[in-house]
Amino acid sequence: MRFKNQFANIGLYVALALLLRFVVVDRVLEAREEWWLQAFAILLIFGVGIAYVFRGTAKTIEETTDVLKDRTKLAGGFLQAFGTAFPDMVIGVVAALASLQVRDTDYVRAINLAIIAASTTFGSNIYNILHAAWCITRQNIADVKNRAVLMFPPFAFSGKLQPLRKHTAKPTIQEMDGALRILTVLTLLTAFVAVSMVLFGKAREETALFEGDLYQLTRPLGFVLFLFCVGVLFKFRKSHRPESPIGEIVEEERYYASKPTVRIWVDLLLSGVAILFTAESMVRAMETFSHLTHIPFVVTGILAGLIGCLGEMIVIHNFSVNPKGRIGDAIVGVSMDNIVTTLGASIVAMMGGIFLGGNSLILIFVIILTSNTLLIEQISRLKNTLAH
């Protein structure tokens, strides 16, 4: 069974991540000039990275969250966010590091990598917020109809959402209030970033190398954003859910419930290592993909953002279709996830690695703000159901 060999599974994820980074990337993707070999390497990196490493580590994060919540008294969504936001944050930071490394030798490539860094970190917020809004919308429909509904009709394999009255443990109103406050703060932070880039970040020297305007989140504003994000995470770190009764802990969480806390943190640390090396491989693959297909780097970065936030999307999907009273953790987690991702963006900015073109800047931030509004509205409806 999977859970009896959980440590071996995590070891496999780390081994696969190292194989992708030091064999597939170094010896095939970057050492070979044949386009078909590079294309095969890209498919292998994304196939193995998504299907095994990201999916497996997301399951580990999901399985340990409730156990650690009870032991540390931290919010399950807070713990969940640090794990699930790690891939897209790391992809952005790795792209920024790569940008800095080539800035003196290939400035155009450095800017392109910085665009990937920005569009990955901010673009990922679009996907998981919209997906969370969809999950909560389907939950609200299940409550209105008072019956189970498919997550993605008519596809039965997507899972069903049960009305809240059938959940093992209902989410608390305090959790909903916390998620609403976090999303409100996220909206304000997102607006702060967009306005700051437009007012103070126009890159005048770099504009000559590109068509249209180019904007940067400057280092001082990145530092201010970093402080804001740390403050928000600290303020909302506490749990608002009672400790889970032993009888309600499902098999995968019971496995970790019987393990010492140190062992759980080791599993999470190794999962983070696997995510880190896989994310670096994906950045290299996305850059090669842009060169092969001539797709703009901002589009490549947004696609990378989707890859990076798959972990969070998988977690909230599983928490929604499994009526274990964890949908509250999922909502807080996806809200926290985007604060952590914004924290990653601030780190990239302090490194000098965030650039966006004028059109992409407008589109990305308008969609993020719209997505936040949609999710806030759906959480409010869910809160009304709980209140009655």
CORDA-V863036 format. One record per residue. N is the residue number from 0. RES is the residue in three letters. BURIAL is 1 if it has 24 or more other C-alpha atoms within 12 Angstrom, else 0. Layout:
BEGIN
n->[N:N]
res->[RES:RES]
burial->[BURIAL:BURIAL]
END
This chain:
BEGIN
n->[0:1:2:3:4:5:6:7:8:9:10:11:12:13:14:15:16:17:18:19:20:21:22:23:24:25:26:27:28:29:30:31:32:33:34:35:36:37:38:39:40:41:42:43:44:45:46:47:48:49:50:51:52:53:54:55:56:57:58:59:60:61:62:63:64:65:66:67:68:69:70:71:72:73:74:75:76:77:78:79:80:81:82:83:84:85:86:87:88:89:90:91:92:93:94:95:96:97:98:99:100:101:102:103:104:105:106:107:108:109:110:111:112:113:114:115:116:117:118:119:120:121:122:123:124:125:126:127:128:129:130:131:132:133:134:135:136:137:138:139:140:141:142:143:144:145:146:147:148:149:150:151:152:153:154:155:156:157:158:159:160:161:162:163:164:165:166:167:168:169:170:171:172:173:174:175:176:177:178:179:180:181:182:183:184:185:186:187:188:189:190:191:192:193:194:195:196:197:198:199:200:201:202:203:204:205:206:207:208:209:210:211:212:213:214:215:216:217:218:219:220:221:222:223:224:225:226:227:228:229:230:231:232:233:234:235:236:237:238:239:240:241:242:243:244:245:246:247:248:249:250:251:252:253:254:255:256:257:258:259:260:261:262:263:264:265:266:267:268:269:270:271:272:273:274:275:276:277:278:279:280:281:282:283:284:285:286:287:288:289:290:291:292:293:294:295:296:297:298:299:300:301:302:303:304:305:306:307:308:309:310:311:312:313:314:315:316:317:318:319:320:321:322:323:324:325:326:327:328:329:330:331:332:333:334:335:336:337:338:339:340:341:342:343:344:345:346:347:348:349:350:351:352:353:354:355:356:357:358:359:360:361:362:363:364:365:366:367:368:369:370:371:372:373:374:375:376:377:378:379:380:381:382:383:384:385:386:387]
res->[MET:ARG:PHE:LYS:ASN:GLN:PHE:ALA:ASN:ILE:GLY:LEU:TYR:VAL:ALA:LEU:ALA:LEU:LEU:LEU:ARG:PHE:VAL:VAL:VAL:ASP:ARG:VAL:LEU:GLU:ALA:ARG:GLU:GLU:TRP:TRP:LEU:GLN:ALA:PHE:ALA:ILE:LEU:LEU:ILE:PHE:GLY:VAL:GLY:ILE:ALA:TYR:VAL:PHE:ARG:GLY:THR:ALA:LYS:THR:ILE:GLU:GLU:THR:THR:ASP:VAL:LEU:LYS:ASP:ARG:THR:LYS:LEU:ALA:GLY:GLY:PHE:LEU:GLN:ALA:PHE:GLY:THR:ALA:PHE:PRO:ASP:MET:VAL:ILE:GLY:VAL:VAL:ALA:ALA:LEU:ALA:SER:LEU:GLN:VAL:ARG:ASP:THR:ASP:TYR:VAL:ARG:ALA:ILE:ASN:LEU:ALA:ILE:ILE:ALA:ALA:SER:THR:THR:PHE:GLY:SER:ASN:ILE:TYR:ASN:ILE:LEU:HIS:ALA:ALA:TRP:CYS:ILE:THR:ARG:GLN:ASN:ILE:ALA:ASP:VAL:LYS:ASN:ARG:ALA:VAL:LEU:MET:PHE:PRO:PRO:PHE:ALA:PHE:SER:GLY:LYS:LEU:GLN:PRO:LEU:ARG:LYS:HIS:THR:ALA:LYS:PRO:THR:ILE:GLN:GLU:MET:ASP:GLY:ALA:LEU:ARG:ILE:LEU:THR:VAL:LEU:THR:LEU:LEU:THR:ALA:PHE:VAL:ALA:VAL:SER:MET:VAL:LEU:PHE:GLY:LYS:ALA:ARG:GLU:GLU:THR:ALA:LEU:PHE:GLU:GLY:ASP:LEU:TYR:GLN:LEU:THR:ARG:PRO:LEU:GLY:PHE:VAL:LEU:PHE:LEU:PHE:CYS:VAL:GLY:VAL:LEU:PHE:LYS:PHE:ARG:LYS:SER:HIS:ARG:PRO:GLU:SER:PRO:ILE:GLY:GLU:ILE:VAL:GLU:GLU:GLU:ARG:TYR:TYR:ALA:SER:LYS:PRO:THR:VAL:ARG:ILE:TRP:VAL:ASP:LEU:LEU:LEU:SER:GLY:VAL:ALA:ILE:LEU:PHE:THR:ALA:GLU:SER:MET:VAL:ARG:ALA:MET:GLU:THR:PHE:SER:HIS:LEU:THR:HIS:ILE:PRO:PHE:VAL:VAL:THR:GLY:ILE:LEU:ALA:GLY:LEU:ILE:GLY:CYS:LEU:GLY:GLU:MET:ILE:VAL:ILE:HIS:ASN:PHE:SER:VAL:ASN:PRO:LYS:GLY:ARG:ILE:GLY:ASP:ALA:ILE:VAL:GLY:VAL:SER:MET:ASP:ASN:ILE:VAL:THR:THR:LEU:GLY:ALA:SER:ILE:VAL:ALA:MET:MET:GLY:GLY:ILE:PHE:LEU:GLY:GLY:ASN:SER:LEU:ILE:LEU:ILE:PHE:VAL:ILE:ILE:LEU:THR:SER:ASN:THR:LEU:LEU:ILE:GLU:GLN:ILE:SER:ARG:LEU:LYS:ASN:THR:LEU:ALA:HIS]
burial->[0:0:0:0:0:1:1:0:1:1:1:1:1:1:1:1:1:1:1:1:1:0:0:1:1:0:0:1:1:1:0:0:0:0:0:0:0:1:1:0:1:1:1:1:1:1:0:1:1:1:0:1:1:1:1:1:1:1:1:1:1:1:1:1:1:1:1:1:1:1:1:0:0:1:1:1:1:1:1:1:1:1:1:1:1:1:1:1:1:1:1:1:1:1:1:1:1:1:1:1:0:0:0:0:0:0:0:0:1:1:1:1:1:1:1:1:1:1:1:1:1:1:1:1:1:1:1:1:1:1:1:1:1:1:1:1:1:1:1:1:1:1:1:0:0:0:0:1:1:1:1:0:0:0:0:0:0:0:1:1:1:1:1:1:1:0:1:0:1:1:1:1:1:1:1:1:1:1:1:1:1:1:1:1:1:1:1:1:1:1:1:1:1:1:0:1:1:1:0:0:1:1:1:0:0:1:0:0:0:0:0:0:1:1:1:1:1:1:1:0:1:1:1:1:1:1:0:1:1:0:0:1:1:0:0:1:1:1:1:1:1:1:1:1:0:0:0:0:1:1:0:1:1:0:1:1:1:0:0:0:0:0:0:1:1:0:1:1:1:1:1:1:1:1:1:1:1:1:1:1:1:1:1:1:1:1:1:1:1:1:0:0:0:0:0:1:1:1:1:1:1:1:1:1:1:1:1:1:1:1:1:1:1:1:1:1:1:1:1:1:1:1:1:1:1:1:1:1:1:1:1:1:1:1:1:1:1:1:1:1:1:1:1:1:1:1:1:1:1:1:1:1:1:1:1:1:1:1:0:1:1:1:0:1:1:1:1:1:1:1:1:1:1:1:1:1:1:1:1:1:1:1:1:0:1:1:0:0]
END
